[in-house]
Amino acid sequence: MQSLRELQRAFRAATLFGDSAALASLDLVGGSLQPAARIAVYRNNILGNYRKALAATYPVVRRLVGESFFAAVVEHFVHDYPSTRGDVNRYGSEFAMFLASYAPARDLAYLPDVARLEWAIDQASIAADAPPLDIDALAGVPAAAQGLLRFALHPSLQLVVSVHPILRIWQVNQPDHVGEDRVDLSEGGDALLVQRGRGGVCIERIGEGERAWLAAFAENATLADATALATAAEPGFDLAAALRHRVVAQTIVGFRAPPSPASGKPT
């Protein structure tokens, strides 16, 4: 007799992957339906739930490719990247990567990056919140130590970069969009900041210098090193303006100062 774990694995293999050996091992009996037909009922229900969940996360991708194409994409995606979590609504992080290798979508070169943007929006919407930066504490950091500050970013912050105009593509495919819906794919790419604010999730175009600066903070770089990377990416990068704007926008929500000489502990 199979253990519960073995039965669960066999059921998964039979439903998601059409494994005939796994189906036979389940030893389904009773009723007028054959085992394959019985398991097909479950398969259709499972795939239907995945389609609904992924359509909620990737509505623009779905609109761009159409309902039938999207359904086929989801079926192949579920086969290649089965869920490892109990909550299907948190499923789909690999969807953009999958689209990049999905042969029927190869002519839609922008599609994976649109999916990356939609995943960033989804993740920003459910991220934890954070209190604003303590301005008084920051002002108290000695000038000599400021270059060694390490800034913490808001948990909802996501950076998305593409060689395609994905923000324009996303905008013209919103239900409330009015006006011109033409997209010139040759108009250039986007560096986007996605963050949840008081009014919900916002998407903002940013310069290459600011993108490099924020990406460096996300990797725990010091202010001096992050600014050097930003200036290399964009020689006109304005540190003071960027710092002021990102503190006010609560993109930067905390900092860690270097150890003080006396205590050896961060200030």
VEXDOFI-113225 format. One record per residue (C-alpha): residue number from 1; residue in three letters; x, y, z. Coordinates in steps of 0.5 Angstrom, whole numbers, m for minus. Last residue first. Layout:
REM VEXDOFI-113225
[atom NUM; 'ALA'; [X; Y; Z]]
...
This chain:
REM VEXDOFI-113225
[atom 267; 'THR'; [51; 109; 31]]
[atom 266; 'PRO'; [54; 102; 29]]
[atom 265; 'LYS'; [58; 99; 34]]
[atom 264; 'GLY'; [66; 100; 35]]
[atom 263; 'SER'; [64; 104; 41]]
[atom 262; 'ALA'; [69; 109; 41]]
[atom 261; 'PRO'; [71; 109; 34]]
[atom 260; 'SER'; [63; 109; 32]]
[atom 259; 'PRO'; [61; 104; 27]]
[atom 258; 'PRO'; [59; 106; 20]]
[atom 257; 'ALA'; [52; 108; 20]]
[atom 256; 'ARG'; [46; 104; 18]]
[atom 255; 'PHE'; [40; 107; 14]]
[atom 254; 'GLY'; [32; 107; 14]]
[atom 253; 'VAL'; [26; 109; 9]]
[atom 252; 'ILE'; [29; 110; 3]]
[atom 251; 'THR'; [23; 110; m3]]
[atom 250; 'GLN'; [19; 114; 2]]
[atom 249; 'ALA'; [18; 119; m3]]
[atom 248; 'VAL'; [21; 125; 1]]
[atom 247; 'VAL'; [27; 120; 3]]
[atom 246; 'ARG'; [27; 119; m5]]
[atom 245; 'HIS'; [27; 126; m7]]
[atom 244; 'ARG'; [32; 129; m2]]
[atom 243; 'LEU'; [37; 123; m4]]
[atom 242; 'ALA'; [36; 124; m11]]
[atom 241; 'ALA'; [36; 132; m11]]
[atom 240; 'ALA'; [43; 132; m7]]
[atom 239; 'LEU'; [46; 126; m11]]
[atom 238; 'ASP'; [45; 130; m18]]
[atom 237; 'PHE'; [47; 125; m23]]
[atom 236; 'GLY'; [50; 129; m29]]
[atom 235; 'PRO'; [55; 123; m31]]
[atom 234; 'GLU'; [50; 118; m32]]
[atom 233; 'ALA'; [52; 111; m31]]
[atom 232; 'ALA'; [59; 113; m28]]
[atom 231; 'THR'; [56; 118; m24]]
[atom 230; 'ALA'; [51; 112; m21]]
[atom 229; 'LEU'; [56; 107; m20]]
[atom 228; 'ALA'; [60; 113; m16]]
[atom 227; 'THR'; [54; 115; m12]]
[atom 226; 'ALA'; [53; 107; m10]]
[atom 225; 'ASP'; [60; 107; m8]]
[atom 224; 'ALA'; [60; 113; m3]]
[atom 223; 'LEU'; [53; 112; 0]]
[atom 222; 'THR'; [55; 105; 2]]
[atom 221; 'ALA'; [53; 98; m2]]
[atom 220; 'ASN'; [48; 94; 1]]
[atom 219; 'GLU'; [46; 90; m6]]
[atom 218; 'ALA'; [39; 94; m5]]
[atom 217; 'PHE'; [43; 100; m4]]
[atom 216; 'ALA'; [47; 99; m11]]
[atom 215; 'ALA'; [40; 98; m15]]
[atom 214; 'LEU'; [38; 105; m12]]
[atom 213; 'TRP'; [44; 108; m15]]
[atom 212; 'ALA'; [44; 104; m21]]
[atom 211; 'ARG'; [37; 106; m23]]
[atom 210; 'GLU'; [38; 113; m20]]
[atom 209; 'GLY'; [44; 114; m26]]
[atom 208; 'GLU'; [40; 111; m31]]
[atom 207; 'GLY'; [34; 116; m30]]
[atom 206; 'ILE'; [28; 114; m27]]
[atom 205; 'ARG'; [21; 112; m30]]
[atom 204; 'GLU'; [16; 112; m25]]
[atom 203; 'ILE'; [10; 106; m23]]
[atom 202; 'CYS'; [6; 107; m17]]
[atom 201; 'VAL'; [2; 102; m13]]
[atom 200; 'GLY'; [m3; 105; m8]]
[atom 199; 'GLY'; [m5; 112; m6]]
[atom 198; 'ARG'; [m1; 112; 0]]
[atom 197; 'GLY'; [5; 109; m4]]
[atom 196; 'ARG'; [7; 102; m6]]
[atom 195; 'GLN'; [13; 102; m11]]
[atom 194; 'VAL'; [15; 101; m18]]
[atom 193; 'LEU'; [21; 104; m21]]
[atom 192; 'LEU'; [22; 103; m28]]
[atom 191; 'ALA'; [28; 104; m33]]
[atom 190; 'ASP'; [25; 104; m40]]
[atom 189; 'GLY'; [27; 102; m47]]
[atom 188; 'GLY'; [27; 106; m53]]
[atom 187; 'GLU'; [22; 109; m58]]
[atom 186; 'SER'; [23; 103; m63]]
[atom 185; 'LEU'; [17; 99; m61]]
[atom 184; 'ASP'; [12; 105; m63]]
[atom 183; 'VAL'; [6; 104; m59]]
[atom 182; 'ARG'; [m1; 106; m61]]
[atom 181; 'ASP'; [m6; 106; m56]]
[atom 180; 'GLU'; [m8; 114; m58]]
[atom 179; 'GLY'; [m14; 116; m53]]
[atom 178; 'VAL'; [m17; 113; m47]]
[atom 177; 'HIS'; [m14; 108; m42]]
[atom 176; 'ASP'; [m19; 105; m37]]
[atom 175; 'PRO'; [m18; 98; m38]]
[atom 174; 'GLN'; [m10; 98; m38]]
[atom 173; 'ASN'; [m7; 96; m44]]
[atom 172; 'VAL'; [m5; 103; m47]]
[atom 171; 'GLN'; [m1; 104; m40]]
[atom 170; 'TRP'; [3; 97; m40]]
[atom 169; 'ILE'; [5; 98; m47]]
[atom 168; 'ARG'; [7; 105; m45]]
[atom 167; 'LEU'; [11; 102; m39]]
[atom 166; 'ILE'; [14; 97; m43]]
[atom 165; 'PRO'; [18; 101; m48]]
[atom 164; 'HIS'; [23; 96; m50]]
[atom 163; 'VAL'; [30; 95; m48]]
[atom 162; 'SER'; [28; 93; m41]]
[atom 161; 'VAL'; [29; 95; m34]]
[atom 160; 'VAL'; [25; 94; m28]]
[atom 159; 'LEU'; [27; 96; m21]]
[atom 158; 'GLN'; [22; 94; m15]]
[atom 157; 'LEU'; [21; 97; m8]]
[atom 156; 'SER'; [15; 94; m4]]
[atom 155; 'PRO'; [20; 93; 2]]
[atom 154; 'HIS'; [22; 101; 2]]
[atom 153; 'LEU'; [30; 101; 1]]
[atom 152; 'ALA'; [35; 101; 7]]
[atom 151; 'PHE'; [41; 106; 6]]
[atom 150; 'ARG'; [48; 104; 8]]
[atom 149; 'LEU'; [52; 110; 10]]
[atom 148; 'LEU'; [60; 110; 9]]
[atom 147; 'GLY'; [60; 116; 5]]
[atom 146; 'GLN'; [56; 120; 11]]
[atom 145; 'ALA'; [62; 118; 16]]
[atom 144; 'ALA'; [66; 124; 15]]
[atom 143; 'ALA'; [60; 129; 15]]
[atom 142; 'PRO'; [58; 126; 22]]
[atom 141; 'VAL'; [51; 123; 22]]
[atom 140; 'GLY'; [46; 127; 26]]
[atom 139; 'ALA'; [42; 129; 20]]
[atom 138; 'LEU'; [41; 122; 19]]
[atom 137; 'ALA'; [38; 121; 26]]
[atom 136; 'ASP'; [34; 128; 25]]
[atom 135; 'ILE'; [31; 125; 19]]
[atom 134; 'ASP'; [29; 118; 21]]
[atom 133; 'LEU'; [27; 115; 15]]
[atom 132; 'PRO'; [19; 113; 14]]
[atom 131; 'PRO'; [16; 107; 17]]
[atom 130; 'ALA'; [16; 101; 13]]
[atom 129; 'ASP'; [10; 97; 10]]
[atom 128; 'ALA'; [11; 89; 8]]
[atom 127; 'ALA'; [10; 87; 1]]
[atom 126; 'ILE'; [3; 85; m2]]
[atom 125; 'SER'; [2; 91; m8]]
[atom 124; 'ALA'; [10; 91; m9]]
[atom 123; 'GLN'; [10; 84; m11]]
[atom 122; 'ASP'; [4; 84; m16]]
[atom 121; 'ILE'; [7; 91; m19]]
[atom 120; 'ALA'; [14; 87; m20]]
[atom 119; 'TRP'; [10; 81; m23]]
[atom 118; 'GLU'; [7; 86; m28]]
[atom 117; 'LEU'; [13; 89; m30]]
[atom 116; 'ARG'; [17; 82; m31]]
[atom 115; 'ALA'; [11; 80; m35]]
[atom 114; 'VAL'; [12; 86; m39]]
[atom 113; 'ASP'; [19; 84; m40]]
[atom 112; 'PRO'; [18; 77; m42]]
[atom 111; 'LEU'; [13; 80; m47]]
[atom 110; 'TYR'; [18; 85; m51]]
[atom 109; 'ALA'; [20; 80; m56]]
[atom 108; 'LEU'; [14; 78; m58]]
[atom 107; 'ASP'; [16; 74; m64]]
[atom 106; 'ARG'; [19; 69; m60]]
[atom 105; 'ALA'; [12; 67; m57]]
[atom 104; 'PRO'; [11; 61; m60]]
[atom 103; 'ALA'; [18; 58; m58]]
[atom 102; 'TYR'; [17; 60; m50]]
[atom 101; 'SER'; [24; 61; m48]]
[atom 100; 'ALA'; [23; 68; m46]]
[atom 99; 'LEU'; [16; 67; m44]]
[atom 98; 'PHE'; [19; 62; m38]]
[atom 97; 'MET'; [23; 67; m35]]
[atom 96; 'ALA'; [17; 72; m35]]
[atom 95; 'PHE'; [13; 67; m32]]
[atom 94; 'GLU'; [18; 65; m26]]
[atom 93; 'SER'; [15; 69; m21]]
[atom 92; 'GLY'; [8; 65; m22]]
[atom 91; 'TYR'; [5; 63; m16]]
[atom 90; 'ARG'; [3; 67; m10]]
[atom 89; 'ASN'; [m5; 67; m12]]
[atom 88; 'VAL'; [m4; 59; m12]]
[atom 87; 'ASP'; [m3; 59; m4]]
[atom 86; 'GLY'; [0; 52; m2]]
[atom 85; 'ARG'; [7; 53; m5]]
[atom 84; 'THR'; [11; 49; m9]]
[atom 83; 'SER'; [7; 50; m16]]
[atom 82; 'PRO'; [9; 47; m22]]
[atom 81; 'TYR'; [14; 50; m26]]
[atom 80; 'ASP'; [15; 46; m33]]
[atom 79; 'HIS'; [8; 43; m33]]
[atom 78; 'VAL'; [5; 49; m30]]
[atom 77; 'PHE'; [8; 54; m35]]
[atom 76; 'HIS'; [6; 49; m41]]
[atom 75; 'GLU'; [m2; 50; m39]]
[atom 74; 'VAL'; [m1; 57; m37]]
[atom 73; 'VAL'; [2; 58; m44]]
[atom 72; 'ALA'; [m4; 55; m48]]
[atom 71; 'ALA'; [m9; 59; m44]]
[atom 70; 'PHE'; [m6; 65; m46]]
[atom 69; 'PHE'; [m6; 63; m53]]
[atom 68; 'SER'; [m13; 62; m52]]
[atom 67; 'GLU'; [m15; 68; m48]]
[atom 66; 'GLY'; [m11; 73; m53]]
[atom 65; 'VAL'; [m4; 75; m53]]
[atom 64; 'LEU'; [m3; 82; m51]]
[atom 63; 'ARG'; [m9; 82; m47]]
[atom 62; 'ARG'; [m7; 76; m43]]
[atom 61; 'VAL'; [0; 79; m42]]
[atom 60; 'VAL'; [m4; 85; m40]]
[atom 59; 'PRO'; [m8; 82; m34]]
[atom 58; 'TYR'; [m1; 78; m31]]
[atom 57; 'THR'; [m3; 77; m24]]
[atom 56; 'ALA'; [m10; 76; m24]]
[atom 55; 'ALA'; [m9; 72; m31]]
[atom 54; 'LEU'; [m4; 68; m27]]
[atom 53; 'ALA'; [m9; 66; m22]]
[atom 52; 'LYS'; [m15; 65; m26]]
[atom 51; 'ARG'; [m11; 61; m31]]
[atom 50; 'TYR'; [m8; 57; m25]]
[atom 49; 'ASN'; [m15; 55; m22]]
[atom 48; 'GLY'; [m17; 53; m29]]
[atom 47; 'LEU'; [m11; 49; m30]]
[atom 46; 'ILE'; [m13; 45; m23]]
[atom 45; 'ASN'; [m20; 44; m25]]
[atom 44; 'ASN'; [m19; 41; m32]]
[atom 43; 'ARG'; [m14; 37; m29]]
[atom 42; 'TYR'; [m19; 34; m24]]
[atom 41; 'VAL'; [m24; 33; m29]]
[atom 40; 'ALA'; [m18; 29; m33]]
[atom 39; 'ILE'; [m17; 25; m27]]
[atom 38; 'ARG'; [m24; 22; m28]]
[atom 37; 'ALA'; [m23; 21; m35]]
[atom 36; 'ALA'; [m17; 18; m35]]
[atom 35; 'PRO'; [m19; 13; m29]]
[atom 34; 'GLN'; [m25; 11; m34]]
[atom 33; 'LEU'; [m32; 14; m32]]
[atom 32; 'SER'; [m38; 9; m30]]
[atom 31; 'GLY'; [m37; 9; m23]]
[atom 30; 'GLY'; [m32; 5; m19]]
[atom 29; 'VAL'; [m25; 4; m19]]
[atom 28; 'LEU'; [m18; 8; m19]]
[atom 27; 'ASP'; [m12; 4; m18]]
[atom 26; 'LEU'; [m8; 10; m16]]
[atom 25; 'SER'; [m2; 6; m19]]
[atom 24; 'ALA'; [m5; 6; m26]]
[atom 23; 'LEU'; [m5; 14; m26]]
[atom 22; 'ALA'; [2; 14; m24]]
[atom 21; 'ALA'; [4; 10; m30]]
[atom 20; 'SER'; [0; 14; m34]]
[atom 19; 'ASP'; [4; 20; m33]]
[atom 18; 'GLY'; [m1; 26; m35]]
[atom 17; 'PHE'; [4; 31; m32]]
[atom 16; 'LEU'; [m1; 36; m28]]
[atom 15; 'THR'; [m6; 31; m26]]
[atom 14; 'ALA'; [m2; 24; m26]]
[atom 13; 'ALA'; [4; 27; m23]]
[atom 12; 'ARG'; [0; 30; m18]]
[atom 11; 'PHE'; [m4; 24; m16]]
[atom 10; 'ALA'; [2; 20; m16]]
[atom 9; 'ARG'; [6; 25; m11]]
[atom 8; 'GLN'; [0; 25; m7]]
[atom 7; 'LEU'; [m1; 18; m7]]
[atom 6; 'GLU'; [7; 17; m5]]
[atom 5; 'ARG'; [6; 22; 1]]
[atom 4; 'LEU'; [0; 19; 3]]
[atom 3; 'SER'; [4; 12; 4]]
[atom 2; 'GLN'; [3; 7; m2]]
[atom 1; 'MET'; [0; 0; 0]]
